[in-house]
Amino acid sequence: MMHARSASLKLISVAWPFVLIIFLQAAMATFSLQVAASLRAYATGESLWSKGQFHALYHLNRYTDLGDPSFLAEYRRSIAVPLGDREARLALEADLPDAKAAFEGFRKGGNHPDDIQGLIWLFRYFRWVPDMAAAVEDWRAADVGMLKTAAFADSINNASGLSNAERFLLKTRLDAINREVAPLTRQFSERLGKSIRRMQQVLLWSNVGIALIFIILTIWRLNAFLAHRRMIEQRLSWNANHDELTRLPNRRLFEQTLGEVMTAPDMTLALMFIDLDQFKAVNDSGGHAAGDRLLQRVSDELLKHTGQDDLLARLGGDEFGLVMPDATEEEARTIAAQLREAVEALDFTCHGQRYSISASIGLVHFRKGEFTIQEALRAADVACYIAKEKGRNRVHVFEAADAAQTQFTVDLGWVQRLHRALEQDSFRLFAQAIAPANANTMHGEHCEILLRLEEDGKIVPPNAFIPAAERFGIMPAVDRWVVRNALDIISRCANPERGTYAINLSGLTFRDDTFLAFLCGELRRTGVPARALCFEVTETAAIQDLDEAVAFMKAVRDMGCRFALDDFGAGMSSLTYLKRLPVDFVKIDGSFVRDMLTDRMDRTTVEMINQISHLSGRQTIAEFVENEEILAALQEIGVDYVQGYAIARPVPFEPSEGEEERSESRVA
């Protein structure tokens, strides 16, 4: 509503001069037509008045000569015209103008009824105009002569009975009156004509003036509109290339400038990505207003340490970019260190709370031809990410031979591939049987569900893409895919309620607040009993946030699912955490199992883990059981379950037809 009102007011502010001029032009045109019509009526009336005067004198003269009464009658008809006009003038010049009497007088003067109102209007409101006033004065003077003529005519009783001497005297008097009246009549006609022409000129130039004003106003408003449009275009152009919050160039202008700089001959360039380390904490605790203030403070501080030819831009969120043309590597390192120190020294307080701020900076220095623009941006991004992984609040310089950077680049290449795999269902589920160590048969299917990726008809093992999925936060989505598709298959198995299906969960899924609701929904959808699921979590993932992991596991166990602690023994504090984690199975790390026949310490570790697990009420599963000898040793130790190539190899996970094992078990 307010926006519509503002737009209407803005439209009015732009349009009102044009509306006013158009109104004035229309009013002036109407007025001009009215005046022109009245002037035409006056010209016509003056013509009738002059002819009436002339004809009256002529017929009176003929009557004096011949004494023919018909000439007297013609005289009286002719003299009625100027006499009627005189009546109209006197009615309008009265202290209280009588428009009705004036109308009747002008009608007697032979004027057309449609013209009379114009005659009255023009006389009443414009007789003060100098030329018009002079013409009226001449009219009055001419009327004096006309009255003398009328008096003369009234003094003649019967012209036919006059003697020649009397006739001669009358004609002499009439000629004298005629000589007096004729100049006055001519002067009135000329003065009125001059007045009409002058008023017509005034009207013409008035209309031309208004037209010129309209043209000037149109040009002025058009220039103002074009200037406003140019201002808007400049503002839009600025907004398209700048960040509104910090007033810095945005990513679009940053990449455009970088591309232009990279085309320069003999180019040497330093490129930095600057990422704030604690920005999320400020946003979460202080709100977005505090985050915005921090970004403004940081941008102001960074600008203090950049050169005139450098380009500092906000790339998005809490990430900034810096282009330093013609900078040496040493200069770039020095500036990067100054920027890091400036951010670290920033004293930022919001709502009485002080925040410690730092920045991770990725720096890449290169010459013309070494990188494309996308490669340069990627190199700076990789360097910045490595700086964060190495502990934050540091500068990392990109080096092509850096192994960590190489691995990061490889992992980064998996991001799009993994997203594409999720979209296209390119993942595949395999299963590896888990068998009792001291039994020849199994009651119900027990297996671990394993994830593979199929690309171009080839199966990619999980160790090729899982690290990248965990590194870039894609594992929660992958875990959901596994759970959804595994439950679809389990729901089609025979007697799934008697089976145990182990599914691996990543540490990131533990911190996903929506996973429990997702799991409940999938169990309801498929009808798979929760007891059939056993989620495997690694010791490392569980202890990242022990309290959170315990709460998550208890909530899932309350639903009926079970848990297995995977790779147990690899951590330094395994026994301590085993007491707190609510798990049903402990999977002994395969690195101990594989060499237990040749390494006495590994065998002792397996024995110890098995014994402690049993004492705490957990069953044990030994991984990497690769031959019969290892299987026999595990049976001797008393391990509950075994898994490995000696038992079964992973096979595609498909619905089972009965309670037979998924693959032939070789347990003795």
C-alpha positions in Angstrom: 0.0 0.0 0.0 2.7 2.4 1.0 4.7 1.5 -2.1 1.7 2.2 -4.4 1.1 5.6 -2.6 4.8 6.5 -3.0 4.7 5.6 -6.7 1.6 7.7 -7.2 3.2 10.7 -5.5 6.3 10.3 -7.5 4.2 10.1 -10.7 2.4 13.3 -9.7 5.6 15.1 -9.0 6.8 14.3 -12.5 3.6 14.9 -14.3 2.1 18.0 -12.6 4.0 20.6 -14.7 2.8 19.0 -17.9 -0.8 18.7 -16.6 -0.6 22.4 -15.6 0.7 23.5 -19.0 -1.8 21.4 -20.9 -4.6 22.9 -18.7 -3.3 26.4 -19.3 -2.9 25.7 -23.0 -6.5 24.5 -23.2 -7.7 27.4 -21.1 -5.8 29.8 -23.4 -7.1 28.2 -26.5 -10.7 28.4 -25.2 -10.1 32.1 -24.1 -8.6 32.8 -27.5 -11.5 31.3 -29.3 -13.9 33.3 -27.2 -12.0 36.6 -27.7 -11.6 35.9 -31.4 -15.3 35.2 -31.8 -16.1 38.4 -29.9 -13.7 40.4 -31.9 -15.2 39.0 -35.1 -18.6 40.0 -33.8 -17.4 43.5 -33.0 -15.9 43.8 -36.5 -19.3 42.6 -37.9 -21.1 45.0 -35.6 -18.9 47.9 -36.5 -19.5 47.2 -40.1 -23.3 47.2 -39.5 -22.9 50.4 -37.4 -20.9 52.2 -40.1 -23.3 51.2 -42.8 -26.2 52.2 -40.7 -24.6 55.7 -40.2 -23.8 56.0 -43.9 -27.2 54.8 -45.1 -29.0 57.0 -42.6 -27.2 60.1 -43.9 -27.7 59.0 -47.5 -31.4 58.4 -47.2 -31.9 61.5 -45.1 -30.1 63.6 -47.8 -32.3 62.0 -50.5 -35.4 62.7 -48.4 -34.3 66.4 -48.1 -33.8 66.6 -51.8 -36.9 64.8 -53.0 -39.3 64.8 -50.1 -40.1 61.2 -50.8 -41.4 59.6 -47.6 -39.8 56.2 -48.6 -36.4 57.7 -48.1 -37.4 58.8 -44.6 -38.6 55.3 -43.8 -35.2 53.9 -45.1 -33.4 56.5 -43.0 -35.3 55.4 -39.9 -34.5 51.7 -40.5 -30.8 52.6 -41.0 -30.5 54.9 -38.0 -32.0 52.2 -35.8 -28.7 50.2 -36.0 -26.4 52.8 -34.4 -29.1 53.8 -32.0 -29.5 50.2 -30.9 -25.8 49.9 -30.4 -25.8 53.1 -28.4 -28.5 51.7 -26.1 -26.4 48.5 -25.6 -23.3 50.6 -24.7 -25.2 52.8 -22.3 -26.7 49.7 -20.6 -23.3 48.2 -20.1 -21.7 51.5 -18.9 -24.3 52.0 -16.2 -23.2 51.6 -12.6 -25.3 48.4 -12.6 -24.8 46.9 -16.1 -28.0 45.7 -17.6 -27.1 42.7 -19.7 -30.7 42.2 -20.8 -31.1 45.7 -22.1 -27.7 45.5 -23.7 -28.7 42.3 -25.5 -31.9 44.0 -26.8 -29.9 47.0 -27.9 -27.3 44.9 -29.9 -30.2 43.0 -31.4 -31.7 46.3 -32.6 -28.3 47.0 -34.0 -28.6 44.1 -36.4 -26.2 41.8 -34.6 -26.8 38.0 -34.8 -28.2 36.7 -31.4 -25.3 34.1 -31.2 -22.8 36.9 -31.3 -24.4 39.3 -28.8 -23.1 37.5 -25.6 -19.6 37.7 -27.0 -20.1 41.5 -27.6 -21.4 42.0 -24.1 -18.5 39.9 -22.5 -15.8 41.6 -24.5 -17.1 45.1 -23.7 -17.6 44.5 -20.0 -14.2 42.9 -19.3 -11.9 44.4 -21.9 -13.0 48.0 -22.5 -10.2 49.1 -20.2 -7.6 47.9 -22.8 -6.0 51.1 -24.1 -6.9 50.5 -27.8 -10.3 49.3 -26.9 -10.9 52.2 -24.5 -9.9 54.7 -27.3 -12.2 53.0 -29.8 -15.1 53.2 -27.3 -14.4 56.9 -26.8 -14.5 57.4 -30.6 -17.8 55.5 -30.5 -19.2 58.0 -28.0 -18.0 60.9 -30.1 -19.5 59.4 -33.2 -22.8 58.9 -31.4 -23.0 62.7 -30.7 -23.0 63.3 -34.4 -25.5 60.5 -34.9 -27.8 62.1 -32.3 -27.5 65.4 -34.2 -28.5 63.6 -37.4 -31.5 62.1 -35.5 -32.5 65.5 -34.1 -32.1 67.0 -37.6 -34.4 64.3 -39.1 -37.0 64.9 -36.3 -37.0 68.7 -37.1 -38.1 68.1 -40.7 -41.9 67.9 -40.7 -42.6 67.4 -44.4 -39.8 67.7 -46.9 -42.1 67.6 -49.8 -43.6 70.9 -49.0 -40.3 72.8 -48.5 -39.3 75.7 -50.7 -36.1 75.6 -52.5 -34.5 78.1 -50.1 -35.6 76.0 -47.1 -34.4 72.9 -48.8 -31.0 74.5 -49.5 -30.7 75.5 -45.8 -31.5 72.0 -44.6 -29.0 70.4 -47.0 -26.4 72.9 -45.8 -27.0 71.9 -42.2 -27.1 68.2 -43.2 -23.8 68.5 -45.0 -22.3 70.2 -42.0 -23.5 67.3 -39.8 -22.2 64.8 -42.3 -18.8 66.5 -42.3 -18.7 66.3 -38.5 -19.9 62.7 -38.3 -18.0 61.1 -41.2 -14.5 61.6 -39.6 -15.7 60.4 -36.3 -17.3 57.3 -37.9 -14.1 56.6 -39.9 -11.9 57.2 -36.8 -14.1 54.8 -34.7 -13.9 52.1 -37.4 -10.1 52.5 -37.8 -9.6 52.5 -34.0 -11.7 49.5 -33.5 -10.0 47.7 -36.3 -6.6 48.6 -34.8 -7.8 47.4 -31.4 -9.0 44.1 -32.9 -5.7 43.5 -34.7 -3.8 44.3 -31.5 -5.8 42.0 -29.4 -5.4 39.3 -32.0 -1.6 39.8 -31.9 -1.7 39.6 -28.2 -3.6 36.4 -28.3 -1.3 35.0 -30.9 1.8 35.8 -29.0 0.3 34.6 -25.8 -0.4 31.2 -27.4 3.1 31.1 -28.9 4.5 32.0 -25.4 2.6 29.3 -23.7 3.7 26.9 -26.5 7.3 27.9 -25.9 6.9 27.5 -22.2 5.5 24.0 -22.8 8.4 23.2 -25.1 10.9 24.5 -22.6 9.2 22.7 -19.8 9.1 19.5 -21.8 12.8 19.8 -22.6 13.6 20.6 -19.0 11.5 17.7 -17.6 12.9 15.4 -20.3 16.4 16.3 -19.4 15.5 15.8 -15.7 14.0 12.4 -16.6 17.0 11.4 -18.6 19.3 12.5 -15.8 17.2 10.6 -13.3 17.3 7.6 -15.6 21.1 7.9 -16.0 21.3 8.1 -12.2 19.1 5.0 -11.8 21.2 3.1 -14.5 24.4 4.1 -12.7 22.9 3.0 -9.4 21.7 -0.3 -10.9 25.1 -0.7 -12.4 26.8 0.0 -9.1 24.4 -2.3 -7.2 25.1 -5.0 -9.8 28.8 -4.8 -9.1 29.0 -3.9 -5.4 27.9 -5.3 -2.1 25.3 -3.1 -0.5 26.4 -3.8 3.1 30.1 -3.2 2.9 30.1 -1.0 -0.3 32.9 -3.2 -1.6 32.9 -4.7 -5.1 31.1 -8.0 -5.3 32.1 -11.3 -6.8 30.9 -10.3 -10.3 33.2 -7.3 -10.5 36.0 -9.1 -8.7 36.1 -11.9 -11.2 35.7 -9.4 -14.1 38.6 -7.3 -12.8 40.7 -10.4 -12.2 40.1 -11.6 -15.8 41.1 -8.1 -17.1 44.3 -8.0 -15.0 45.2 -11.5 -16.1 45.2 -10.5 -19.8 47.8 -7.8 -19.2 51.3 -8.5 -20.7 54.1 -9.5 -18.3 51.4 -9.9 -15.7 52.4 -10.9 -12.1 49.5 -11.2 -9.7 48.7 -12.1 -6.1 45.3 -13.4 -5.4 43.9 -13.9 -1.8 40.8 -15.4 -0.3 40.1 -14.2 3.2 37.6 -16.1 5.3 36.5 -15.1 8.8 36.8 -17.9 11.3 34.3 -17.0 14.0 31.6 -15.3 12.0 28.9 -17.9 12.6 29.3 -17.5 16.4 28.7 -13.8 16.1 25.6 -14.3 13.9 24.2 -17.0 16.2 24.7 -15.2 19.5 24.5 -11.5 18.5 22.0 -11.8 15.6 22.4 -10.8 11.9 22.6 -7.1 12.8 25.8 -7.9 14.8 27.1 -10.0 11.9 26.5 -7.1 9.5 28.3 -4.6 11.7 31.2 -7.0 12.0 31.4 -7.3 8.2 31.5 -3.6 7.9 34.2 -3.2 10.5 36.3 -5.9 8.9 35.9 -4.4 5.4 37.0 -1.0 6.7 40.0 -2.6 8.4 41.1 -4.6 5.4 40.8 -1.5 3.2 43.4 0.3 5.3 46.0 -2.3 4.3 45.4 -2.4 0.6 47.0 -0.3 -2.1 45.4 2.0 -4.6 45.7 -0.5 -7.5 44.5 -3.4 -5.4 40.9 -4.6 -5.5 39.2 -5.8 -2.3 35.8 -7.4 -2.7 33.2 -9.2 -0.7 32.7 -12.5 -2.4 29.7 -13.5 -0.2 28.9 -14.3 3.4 32.1 -13.8 5.4 34.5 -14.3 2.5 36.5 -11.5 1.0 38.9 -11.5 -2.0 41.9 -9.4 -2.9 43.6 -8.9 -6.2 47.1 -7.3 -6.1 48.4 -6.6 -9.6 52.2 -6.4 -10.1 52.8 -7.6 -6.6 55.8 -9.8 -5.8 55.3 -12.9 -3.7 57.2 -11.4 -0.8 55.0 -8.3 -0.9 51.9 -10.5 -1.1 53.0 -12.5 1.9 53.6 -9.3 3.9 50.2 -7.9 3.1 48.5 -11.2 3.9 50.2 -11.3 7.3 49.1 -7.7 7.9 45.6 -8.4 7.0 45.5 -11.5 9.3 46.9 -9.4 12.2 44.5 -6.6 11.5 41.5 -8.9 11.7 42.9 -10.6 14.8 43.4 -7.2 16.5 39.9 -6.0 15.8 38.1 -5.1 19.0 34.5 -6.0 18.2 31.8 -5.7 21.0 28.1 -6.1 20.5 25.4 -5.9 23.2 28.2 -5.8 25.9 29.8 -9.0 24.6 33.3 -9.0 23.1 34.1 -11.3 20.3 37.5 -12.7 19.2 37.8 -12.5 15.5 40.4 -14.1 13.2 40.8 -14.9 9.5 42.1 -17.7 7.4 43.8 -16.5 4.3 44.6 -18.4 1.1 47.3 -16.8 -1.1 48.3 -17.8 -4.6 51.0 -15.9 -6.6 51.4 -16.5 -10.3 52.5 -15.1 -13.6 50.7 -14.8 -17.0 49.8 -18.2 -18.5 50.2 -20.3 -15.3 46.5 -20.3 -14.5 43.1 -19.6 -16.1 40.8 -17.4 -14.1 38.9 -20.4 -12.8 42.1 -22.2 -11.9 43.4 -19.2 -10.0 40.1 -18.8 -8.1 40.2 -22.5 -7.2 43.8 -22.4 -6.1 43.0 -19.5 -3.8 40.0 -21.3 -2.4 42.0 -24.5 -1.8 44.7 -22.5 0.0 42.1 -20.8 2.2 40.5 -24.1 3.0 43.9 -25.6 3.9 44.5 -22.6 6.2 41.3 -23.4 8.0 42.1 -27.1 8.3 45.5 -26.4 9.7 44.0 -24.5 12.7 42.6 -21.3 11.3 44.0 -17.7 11.9 46.8 -18.3 9.5 48.0 -17.7 5.9 48.5 -20.6 3.6 50.4 -20.1 0.3 49.3 -22.3 -2.6 52.1 -24.6 -3.8 51.5 -26.9 -6.7 53.5 -29.7 -5.2 51.8 -29.5 -1.8 50.4 -33.0 -1.0 47.6 -31.7 1.2 46.5 -29.3 -1.5 46.6 -32.1 -4.1 44.4 -34.3 -1.9 42.1 -31.4 -1.3 41.8 -30.8 -5.0 41.0 -34.5 -5.5 38.4 -34.4 -2.8 36.9 -31.2 -4.2 36.6 -32.9 -7.6 34.3 -35.5 -5.9 31.8 -32.9 -4.7 29.9 -32.6 -8.0 30.3 -36.3 -8.7 28.7 -37.2 -5.4 25.8 -34.7 -5.8 25.3 -36.1 -9.3 25.3 -39.7 -7.8 22.6 -38.7 -5.3 20.5 -37.1 -8.0 20.9 -40.1 -10.4 20.8 -42.9 -7.9 24.3 -44.0 -8.9 25.2 -45.5 -5.6 24.9 -49.3 -5.1 24.4 -51.3 -1.9 26.5 -54.4 -1.2 26.3 -56.7 1.8 28.9 -58.8 3.7 27.7 -61.6 5.9 28.5 -61.6 9.7 28.5 -65.1 11.1 28.6 -66.6 14.6 32.2 -67.6 15.4 31.3 -71.0 17.0 28.1 -72.1 15.1 27.6 -73.7 11.7 24.2 -72.2 11.0 22.6 -68.9 11.4 19.1 -68.1 12.5 18.2 -65.0 10.6 20.2 -63.0 8.3 23.1 -60.9 9.7 25.1 -58.7 7.5 26.8 -55.3 7.1 25.4 -53.1 4.3 28.2 -51.5 2.4 28.2 -48.6 0.0 29.7 -48.5 -3.5 29.5 -46.0 -6.4 28.9 -47.0 -10.0 30.4 -44.7 -12.7 30.6 -45.6 -16.3 29.8 -49.3 -15.5 32.6 -49.5 -13.0 32.3 -50.0 -9.2 34.2 -47.3 -7.2 35.1 -48.4 -3.6 34.0 -46.2 -0.7 37.5 -45.3 0.4 37.8 -43.3 -2.8 34.8 -40.9 -2.1 33.8 -41.2 1.6 36.7 -38.9 2.8 35.6 -36.2 0.4 31.9 -36.7 1.4 32.9 -36.3 5.0 35.2 -33.3 4.3 32.6 -31.3 2.5 29.5 -32.3 4.6 27.8 -34.5 2.0 27.7 -37.6 4.3 24.4 -36.9 5.9 22.7 -36.9 2.5 24.6 -40.1 1.6 23.6 -41.7 4.9 19.9 -40.9 4.2 20.2 -42.5 0.7 21.7 -45.6 2.2 19.0 -45.9 4.9 16.2 -45.2 2.5 17.3 -47.7 -0.1 18.5 -50.3 2.4 15.0 -50.3 4.1 13.4 -50.7 0.7 15.4 -53.9 0.1 15.0 -55.2 3.7 11.2 -54.7 3.5 11.2 -57.3 0.6 13.3 -59.8 2.5 11.8 -63.0 4.0 11.4 -62.6 7.8 13.3 -59.3 8.2 12.3 -59.2 11.8 14.7 -62.2 12.5 17.6 -60.5 10.7 20.2 -58.0 11.7 21.2 -55.4 9.1 24.2 -53.2 10.0 24.3 -49.7 8.4 27.1 -47.3 8.9 26.4 -43.7 10.1 28.9 -40.8 9.8 29.7 -38.4 12.7 28.0 -35.6 10.8 24.6 -37.4 10.9 24.9 -37.5 14.7 24.6 -33.7 14.6 21.7 -33.7 12.1 18.6 -32.7 14.2 16.3 -34.0 11.5 17.7 -37.5 11.1 15.5 -39.1 13.8 12.3 -37.8 12.2 13.6 -39.0 8.9 14.3 -42.5 10.3 10.9 -42.8 11.9 9.2 -41.8 8.7 11.2 -44.4 6.7 10.5 -47.2 9.2 6.8 -46.4 9.0 6.9 -46.2 5.2 8.6 -49.6 4.7 7.2 -51.5 7.7 10.7 -52.8 8.6 10.9 -53.5 12.4 13.4 -51.2 14.1 15.0 -54.2 15.9 16.3 -55.4 12.5 18.6 -52.3 12.2 22.0 -52.0 13.8 23.8 -48.8 13.2 27.5 -48.9 13.1 29.4 -45.8 14.3 33.2 -45.4 14.5 34.8 -44.7 17.7 36.3 -41.5 16.3 33.0 -40.1 15.2 31.3 -41.0 18.5 33.9 -39.2 20.7 33.9 -35.9 18.7 31.0 -34.8 20.9 30.4 -37.5 23.4 27.3 -36.1 25.1 25.7 -35.4 21.8 26.5 -38.9 20.5 25.2 -40.6 23.7 21.9 -38.6 23.4 21.5 -39.5 19.8 22.2 -43.2 20.3 19.8 -43.4 23.2 17.1 -41.8 21.2 17.6 -44.3 18.3 17.8 -47.3 20.7 14.5 -46.1 22.3 13.0 -46.6 18.8 14.2 -50.2 18.9 17.3 -50.0 16.8 20.7 -51.4 18.0 24.2 -50.0 17.7 27.7 -51.4 17.0 30.9 -49.5 17.9 33.1 -49.9 14.8 36.9 -50.0 14.6 37.1 -50.3 18.4 40.7 -50.2 19.7 42.1 -47.7 17.2 41.6 -44.8 19.6 43.8 -44.0 22.6 40.9 -43.8 25.1 38.6 -46.6 23.8 38.0 -48.3 27.2 37.0 -45.0 28.8 34.4 -44.2 26.1 33.1 -47.8 26.0 31.6 -47.4 29.4 29.4 -44.5 28.3 28.4 -45.4 24.8 25.1 -47.4 24.7 26.2 -50.0 22.1 25.1 -53.7 21.6 28.1 -54.8 19.6 31.8 -54.0 19.7 33.6 -54.5 16.4 37.3 -55.2 17.0 39.5 -53.1 14.7 40.7 -55.2 11.8 44.3 -54.0 12.2 44.6 -56.1 15.4 42.8 -59.1 13.9 44.8 -59.3 10.7 48.2 -59.7 12.3 47.2 -61.5 15.6 48.8 -64.7 14.5 52.2 -63.1 14.1 52.0 -60.3 16.6 51.6 -61.3 20.2 50.5 -57.8 21.3 47.7 -57.7 18.6 46.4 -61.1 19.9 46.5 -59.8 23.5 44.7 -56.7 22.4 42.0 -58.8 20.8 41.7 -60.9 23.9 41.4 -57.9 26.1 38.8 -56.1 24.0 36.7 -59.3 23.8 36.9 -59.9 27.6 36.1 -56.2 28.5 33.2 -56.1 26.0 31.7 -59.3 27.5 32.2 -57.9 31.0 30.2 -54.8 30.0 27.5 -56.9 28.4 28.4 -56.3 24.7 28.9 -58.9 22.1 32.0 -58.8 19.9 32.5 -58.9 16.2 36.0 -59.4 14.7 36.7 -57.8 11.3 39.2 -58.8 8.7 38.9 -62.5 9.2 40.9 -63.5 6.1 41.7 -67.1 6.7 40.9 -70.2 8.6 43.8 -69.8 11.0 42.6 -66.4 12.2 39.1 -67.8 12.5 40.3 -70.7 14.7 42.2 -68.3 17.0 39.1 -66.1 17.3 37.0 -69.1 18.2 39.6 -70.0 20.8 39.4 -66.5 22.3 35.6 -66.6 22.4 34.7 -63.8 20.0 31.0 -63.9 19.3 30.9 -63.0 15.6 33.3 -62.9 12.7 33.4 -61.0 9.4 35.8 -61.1 6.5 36.8 -62.9 3.3 37.2 -66.2 5.2 33.4 -65.9 5.9 32.0 -64.2 2.8 32.9 -61.6 0.3 30.7 -58.5 -0.3 27.9 -59.2 -2.8 25.1 -56.9 -4.2 22.5 -56.4 -1.5 19.2 -58.0 -2.7 16.1 -59.4 -1.0 16.7 -62.8 0.5 14.3 -65.7 -0.2 14.7 -67.4 3.2 16.8 -67.6 6.3 19.8 -69.0 4.5 23.0 -67.1 4.6 23.6 -64.5 2.0 26.8 -66.3 1.0 28.1 -69.7 1.9 29.7 -69.5 5.3 32.9 -71.3 6.0 32.7 -71.3 9.7 33.9 -74.6 11.1 
